[in-house]
């Protein structure tokens, strides 16, 4: 990795792209410290600290502390991520959008434009709901009369504008920087919170202990983190290669084609999306309930909310709430199959291969090829989904059993590793393009 970066800085264009990305990340971190006008940040921070991190830990992690600081970037890039997922689903369901998607670059530009509008709409809805929750909780500096109305409007538009600015920065990084801008914005936010989490682990398990216990605790913590990173790297890089042979064709007096290639089916075909889907489905009701002061009673509704909260899972004193963990794992596996089914169509791949004269050795073209791909895909998706569930489970287990209260977990590690690997691949790809150009110019 260091060798790749060192070589990249030798090429002016790539160096400028890396510097531009770095400067944009600085802007993001500065914006994460600018408070939203009209919000009593101190009162909100006290409320946040009083929570048992019922869904708040991960949300604060992906916002890079912006939510805790209640900065203008408090909503972060999550509205864009949500709108992108919605557009992917709608592309499958609406023929007009599917036609746009197949129109090439122009069609993708139109879909990207619709995604931007949808992002602003979602950000406006989330900002309005958040502001209403702030008003009910008494976190706004003014709530009565004309001044109260102006404060509410100001907070809503500040939060919406912050999310829109982050979307713009992410797109500029994609265009003029390196890597996928939206993913990099999300990653830098998660990384910015990790020093605080590591410090909390040190204070909790290492500081104040005798030397043998401190060393043992430090070794265990490092081993778990390194082991998870290596596991994620293997999961992200694992793939099943399906061999494909193309038949030879006669063009004039020459034979063309006949080359061999493969279809790479990744073990983790859906990335981190299933974990985010499952986490959002379970944690969103908990977060909304905490805003409105619900979920603290002894009724069945409060019990269900506690079971949906990650802070209560794997708790030896209340094992019944770990039923929510079982539901969480089932949702991860289910969403892995669902998302893969809408992003990879075996029948379409089989038909395209047949039209191009390609076939899988030993498998007849057409529907038999589609059935074969579907069977292999179901097998590797299950392996990837179980791997995702395991990565998500490990931090939850240690949080529940040992009280290791950290905001980053398996989801954060998957995002960081995946984005770093993809960014390095893009840098290497751009370097190869420059080298090829140099050869051609010579």
C-alpha positions in Angstrom: 0.0 0.0 0.0 2.8 2.5 0.9 4.6 1.6 -2.3 1.5 2.3 -4.3 1.0 5.7 -2.6 4.7 6.6 -3.1 4.6 5.8 -6.8 1.3 7.7 -7.1 2.8 10.9 -5.8 5.4 10.7 -8.6 2.6 11.3 -11.2 1.4 15.0 -11.2 -2.2 14.3 -12.1 -2.7 11.6 -9.4 -0.8 13.7 -6.9 -3.2 16.6 -7.5 -6.2 14.3 -7.1 -4.9 13.0 -3.8 -4.2 16.5 -2.5 -7.7 17.6 -3.6 -9.3 14.7 -1.8 -7.2 15.5 1.4 -8.3 19.2 1.3 -12.0 18.2 0.9 -11.6 15.9 3.9 -10.3 18.8 6.0 -13.3 20.8 5.0 -15.6 18.0 6.2 -13.9 17.8 9.5 -14.1 21.6 10.0 -17.8 21.5 9.1 -18.3 18.7 11.7 -17.4 21.1 14.4 -19.6 24.0 13.3 -22.8 24.0 15.5 -26.3 24.4 14.1 -27.6 27.8 15.1 -30.5 27.8 17.4 -29.8 24.4 19.0 -28.7 24.2 22.7 -25.7 22.0 22.0 -24.8 21.6 25.7 -28.3 20.3 26.6 -28.3 18.0 23.7 -24.9 16.6 24.6 -26.1 15.9 28.1 -29.1 14.0 26.7 -27.0 12.1 24.3 -24.6 11.1 27.1 -27.5 9.9 29.2 -28.6 7.4 26.5 -27.5 3.8 26.6 -26.4 4.1 23.0 -29.6 2.6 21.7 -28.7 2.9 18.1 -26.9 6.1 18.7 -23.4 4.8 18.8 -23.2 3.7 15.1 -25.2 6.7 14.0 -22.7 9.0 15.7 -19.8 7.0 14.3 -20.9 7.3 10.6 -21.4 11.1 11.2 -17.9 11.5 12.6 -19.2 12.9 15.9 -21.3 15.5 14.0 -24.5 14.2 15.6 -23.1 14.4 19.1 -21.7 17.9 18.4 -25.0 18.8 16.6 -23.1 20.4 13.8 -24.4 21.4 10.4 -23.3 18.0 9.1 -25.4 16.1 11.8 -27.5 14.3 9.1 -24.3 13.5 7.3 -24.4 11.5 4.0 -27.1 9.1 5.2 -29.9 10.7 3.1 -27.8 10.2 0.0 -27.1 6.6 0.8 -30.8 6.0 1.5 -31.8 7.7 -1.8 -29.2 5.7 -3.7 -30.6 2.4 -2.3 -34.2 3.5 -3.1 -33.2 4.3 -6.7 -31.5 0.9 -7.1 -34.8 -0.8 -6.0 -36.9 1.5 -8.2 -34.7 0.8 -11.2 -35.7 -2.8 -11.0 -39.4 -2.1 -10.4 -40.0 0.8 -12.8 -39.4 0.1 -16.6 -38.7 3.7 -17.4 -35.8 3.9 -14.9 -34.5 0.5 -16.1 -34.5 1.9 -19.6 -32.5 4.9 -18.4 -30.0 2.6 -16.7 -29.5 0.8 -20.0 -29.0 4.0 -22.0 -25.4 4.2 -20.9 -23.7 7.4 -19.6 -26.7 9.8 -20.4 -29.1 7.5 -18.7 -26.9 7.2 -15.6 -26.6 11.0 -15.5 -30.4 11.3 -15.4 -30.6 8.8 -12.6 -27.9 10.6 -10.7 -29.8 13.8 -11.0 -33.0 12.2 -9.7 -31.0 10.8 -6.8 -29.8 14.3 -5.9 -33.3 15.6 -5.8 -34.5 12.6 -3.7 -31.5 13.2 -1.4 -32.5 16.8 -0.7 -36.2 15.7 -0.1 -35.1 12.9 2.3 -32.8 15.3 4.1 -35.6 17.8 4.5 -37.9 15.2 5.9 -35.2 13.9 8.3 -34.3 17.5 9.4 -38.0 18.3 10.0 -38.5 15.2 12.1 -35.2 15.8 14.1 -36.2 19.5 14.7 -39.6 18.4 16.0 -37.9 16.0 18.3 -35.5 18.8 19.5 -38.5 21.1 20.2 -40.3 18.5 22.2 -37.1 17.7 24.2 -36.4 21.4 24.9 -33.1 21.5 22.9 -33.9 24.6 20.9 -33.0 28.0 22.3 -36.3 29.5 21.3 -39.6 27.6 20.8 -42.3 30.2 21.3 -43.7 33.0 19.1 -42.2 34.3 15.9 -38.6 33.7 17.2 -39.5 30.1 17.8 -40.8 29.6 14.3 -37.7 31.2 12.8 -35.5 29.0 14.9 -37.3 25.9 13.8 -37.0 26.9 10.1 -33.4 27.9 10.6 -32.5 24.5 12.1 -34.4 22.6 9.4 -32.6 24.4 6.6 -29.2 24.2 8.3 -29.4 20.4 8.6 -30.7 20.0 5.1 -28.1 22.3 3.6 -25.3 20.4 5.5 -26.4 17.1 4.0 -26.6 18.6 0.5 -23.1 20.1 0.9 -21.7 16.7 1.9 -23.3 15.2 -1.2 -21.7 17.9 -3.4 -18.3 17.3 -1.8 -18.6 13.6 -2.3 -19.4 14.0 -6.0 -16.5 16.4 -6.4 -14.1 13.9 -4.8 -15.4 11.3 -7.3 -14.9 13.6 -10.2 -11.6 15.4 -9.3 -10.2 13.2 -6.5 -9.5 9.5 -6.0 -12.0 6.8 -5.2 -15.7 7.0 -4.6 -16.4 10.3 -2.9 -19.5 9.3 -0.9 -17.7 6.2 0.4 -14.6 8.2 1.4 -16.8 10.8 3.2 -18.4 8.0 5.2 -15.0 6.3 5.9 -13.3 9.5 7.2 -16.1 10.1 9.6 -15.8 6.6 11.0 -12.0 6.8 11.3 -12.3 10.2 13.1 -14.1 8.5 15.9 -11.8 5.5 16.3 -9.1 7.3 18.5 -11.8 8.1 21.0 -13.0 4.5 21.0 -9.5 3.1 21.4 -8.9 5.5 24.2 -12.1 4.3 25.9 -11.0 0.7 25.6 -7.6 1.6 27.1 -9.2 3.4 30.0 -11.7 0.6 30.6 -9.4 -2.5 30.3 -5.8 -1.4 30.5 -5.4 1.7 32.6 -5.1 1.1 36.3 -4.6 -2.6 36.0 -1.5 -4.5 37.1 1.1 -5.1 34.4 0.3 -8.7 33.5 -3.4 -8.0 33.3 -2.8 -4.8 31.3 -0.6 -6.5 28.8 -3.0 -9.4 28.4 -5.9 -7.1 27.9 -4.0 -5.0 25.3 -2.9 -8.1 23.4 -6.5 -9.5 23.3 -7.9 -6.1 22.1 -5.2 -5.8 19.4 -5.7 -9.5 18.3 -9.4 -9.1 18.0 -9.2 -5.9 15.9 -6.4 -7.3 13.7 -8.2 -10.7 13.3 -11.5 -8.9 12.3 -9.6 -6.7 9.7 -7.9 -9.8 8.2 -11.2 -11.7 8.1 -12.9 -8.7 6.4 -10.1 -8.5 3.8 -10.5 -12.1 3.0 -14.3 -11.8 2.8 -14.1 -8.8 0.6 -11.5 -10.3 -1.7 -13.0 -13.8 -1.9 -14.6 -14.8 -5.2 -15.7 -17.8 -7.2 -14.5 -17.7 -10.8 -16.8 -19.3 -13.3 -14.9 -20.3 -16.5 -16.4 -19.1 -19.8 -15.3 -20.2 -23.3 -16.1 -18.2 -26.4 -16.5 -20.1 -29.7 -14.4 -19.2 -32.7 -16.0 -17.3 -35.6 -14.9 -17.1 -39.2 -14.5 -13.5 -40.5 -13.2 -13.5 -44.0 -10.2 -15.8 -44.1 -9.5 -15.4 -40.3 -10.7 -17.1 -37.2 -11.6 -14.7 -34.4 -12.7 -15.2 -30.8 -12.2 -18.5 -29.0 -10.7 -16.8 -26.0 -11.2 -18.1 -22.4 -12.3 -15.8 -19.6 -14.3 -16.1 -16.3 -17.2 -14.6 -14.4 -16.0 -13.4 -11.0 -18.8 -14.0 -8.4 -17.7 -12.3 -5.2 -18.4 -14.1 -1.9 -19.7 -10.8 -0.4 -21.7 -9.7 -3.4 -23.8 -7.2 -1.5 -21.0 -5.5 0.5 -22.1 -3.9 3.7 -25.7 -3.1 2.5 -27.4 -6.0 4.3 -25.9 -5.0 7.7 -27.0 -1.4 7.2 -30.5 -2.5 6.1 -30.9 -4.8 9.1 -29.4 -2.2 11.5 -31.6 0.6 10.2 -34.8 -1.5 10.4 -34.2 -2.4 14.0 -32.6 0.8 15.3 -34.8 3.5 13.7 -37.9 2.8 15.9 -35.6 2.8 19.0 -34.0 6.2 18.0 -37.5 7.7 17.3 -38.8 6.4 20.6 -35.8 7.9 22.5 -36.4 11.3 20.9 -40.0 11.3 22.2 -39.2 9.8 25.6 -40.9 6.5 24.9 -39.6 3.0 25.7 -38.8 3.5 29.4 -41.9 1.8 30.8 -42.7 -1.8 31.6 -45.3 -2.5 28.9 -45.0 -4.9 26.0 -44.1 -2.1 23.7 -41.1 -1.0 25.9 -40.0 -4.6 26.1 -40.0 -5.0 22.4 -38.0 -1.7 22.0 -35.4 -3.0 24.4 -35.1 -6.2 22.5 -34.5 -4.2 19.3 -31.7 -2.2 20.9 -28.2 -3.5 20.5 -27.1 -2.2 23.9 -29.3 -5.0 25.5 -28.0 -7.9 23.4 -25.7 -10.5 24.8 -26.4 -9.1 28.3 -25.9 -12.0 30.8 -28.4 -10.3 33.2 -31.2 -10.1 30.6 -30.7 -12.9 28.0 -34.3 -12.6 26.8 -33.4 -9.4 24.9 -30.9 -11.4 22.8 -33.8 -12.6 20.7 -33.3 -9.3 18.9 -29.8 -10.4 18.0 -31.2 -13.6 16.4 -33.7 -11.5 14.4 -30.8 -9.2 13.4 -28.7 -12.1 12.1 -31.7 -13.5 10.1 -32.3 -10.1 8.6 -28.7 -9.8 7.5 -28.9 -13.1 5.7 -32.3 -12.3 4.2 -31.2 -8.9 3.0 -28.0 -10.4 1.5 -30.1 -12.7 -0.7 -32.5 -9.9 -1.5 -29.9 -7.3 -2.5 -27.9 -9.8 -4.6 -31.1 -10.8 -6.4 -31.7 -7.2 -7.6 -28.1 -6.4 -8.5 -27.2 -9.7 -10.3 -29.5 -11.4 -12.8 -28.3 -14.9 -13.8 -30.8 -15.1 -16.6 -29.6 -11.8 -18.2 -26.0 -12.9 -17.9 -26.7 -16.3 -19.5 -28.6 -14.6 -22.4 -25.8 -12.1 -23.0 -23.3 -15.0 -23.0 -25.4 -16.9 -25.5 -25.7 -13.9 -27.8 -21.9 -13.4 -27.7 -21.2 -17.1 -28.4 -20.0 -17.8 -24.9 -20.7 -20.9 -22.8 -19.6 -22.5 -19.5 -17.7 -25.7 -20.2 -20.0 -28.7 -19.5 -23.2 -26.5 -19.2 -25.6 -25.9 -22.1 -26.3 -22.2 -23.0 -29.5 -20.5 -22.1 -31.6 -21.6 -19.1 -29.3 -24.4 -17.9 -26.5 -21.8 -17.7 -28.9 -19.5 -15.7 -29.8 -22.3 -13.3 -26.2 -23.2 -12.8 -25.2 -19.6 -12.1 -28.2 -19.2 -9.7 -27.2 -22.4 -7.8 -23.6 -21.3 -7.4 -24.7 -17.8 -6.5 -27.1 -19.0 -3.7 -24.2 -21.1 -2.3 -21.7 -18.3 -2.1 -24.2 -15.7 -1.0 -25.0 -17.8 2.0 -21.2 -18.0 2.9 -20.9 -14.3 2.5 -24.0 -13.5 4.5 -22.8 -15.8 7.4 -19.5 -14.0 7.2 -21.2 -10.6 7.5 -23.3 -11.8 10.4 -20.2 -13.0 12.2 -18.4 -9.7 11.7 -21.5 -7.9 13.0 -21.8 -10.3 16.0 -18.3 -10.1 17.4 -18.4 -6.4 18.6 -22.0 -6.9 19.9 -20.9 -9.9 21.9 -18.0 -8.1 23.6 -20.1 -5.0 24.2 -22.8 -7.0 25.9 -20.7 -9.5 27.9 -17.7 -7.3 28.8 -19.2 -3.8 28.5 -16.7 -2.7 25.8 -18.7 0.4 24.9 -17.4 1.6 21.5 -19.1 3.3 18.6 -17.3 1.4 15.8 -18.0 -2.2 15.2 -18.1 -4.9 12.4 -20.0 -2.6 10.1 -17.4 0.2 10.4 -14.6 -2.2 9.8 -16.3 -3.6 6.6 -16.8 0.0 5.3 -13.2 1.1 6.1 -11.5 -2.0 4.6 -13.8 -2.1 1.5 -13.3 1.6 0.7 -9.5 1.5 1.3 -9.1 -1.5 -1.0 -11.3 0.0 -3.7 -9.5 3.4 -3.5 -6.1 1.7 -3.8 -7.3 -0.3 -6.8 -8.5 2.9 -8.5 -5.1 4.6 -7.9 -3.3 1.6 -9.4 -5.7 1.6 -12.3 -5.0 5.3 -13.0 -1.3 4.7 -12.7 -1.4 2.0 -15.3 -3.4 4.3 -17.7 -0.6 6.9 -17.3 2.1 4.4 -18.0 0.3 3.1 -21.1 0.0 6.6 -22.4 3.7 7.1 -21.8 4.5 4.0 -23.9 2.2 5.1 -26.7 3.7 8.6 -26.8 7.2 7.2 -27.0 
